[in-house]
Amino acid sequence: MKIAIMQPYFLPYIGYWQLIAAVDKFIILDDVNYINRGWINRNRILCNQVPSWITLPLVGASQNKLICDLEILPDDGWRLKMEKLVTHSYCKAPYYDIIFPFFQRLLADAHGNLSDFLYTSISAISNQMQLKTEIIPTSRNFPKGDLRGQDRIINICKQISAYQYFNPPGGRELYNSEPFLDAGISLFFLTPFSDSSDVKPLLAGDQTLSILDLMMNNRIDSISNAILNLRIQP
């Protein structure tokens, strides 16, 4: 059993999907504190050749609140503004006519609980990419008690009998492999996607932007093939 655990992000970049593709189960870590100016409710697209933010407005967003306790602001026109920005940015992109209606369907679900919407959107994009990973909608299925950081990750691995834990490249700075090995769990890290020179030439668009940028500029099967071309290191 291979698992990964990550906070839910809004239309995350391609490396997020690479992590999902690497494992059997992907657990959405939503009972941790919200991060201001992070990736949880916003991302970047390319507008007039400049990275520009698209943001889900939230009710009373605060780093003192858990992600799972936040609500999306009822629509007062922000959804239409976001759609207009995406249209302005990508109306001439080769796959706009296919991806924009899909994006509109995603936004139609952008109401109520933030974590629920992010799970829905992550699952929908995962299905588009034909990824087979089971996505577990909330880490609240695994009560954390007093556990924090890697102790909680190890505890979750034990609860579902996972013996391999996968991380994005930045995880090397967060985790000490010895406690994982003591628990019988192997720790793995993905190679940064931008270093995968064998797939980089296949992709138009910017790999550091929202996956929406790549979807507007590439066939879905081309993106899926690139995502599945994994490089994994212990």
Secondary structure, DSSP 8 states (H G I E B T S, - for coil): -EEEEE---SS--HHHHHHHHT-SEEEE--SSB--TTSSSSEEEEEETTEEEEEE--EES--TTSBGGG-EE---SSHHHHHHHHHHHHHTTSTTHHHHHHHHHHHHHT--EEHHHHHHHHHHHHHHHTT---EEES-GGGS--TT--HHHHHHHHHHHTT--EEEE-GGGGGT--HHHHHHTT-EEEEE--GGG-TTTGGG--S-TTS-HHHHHHHS-HHHHHHHHHS--EE-
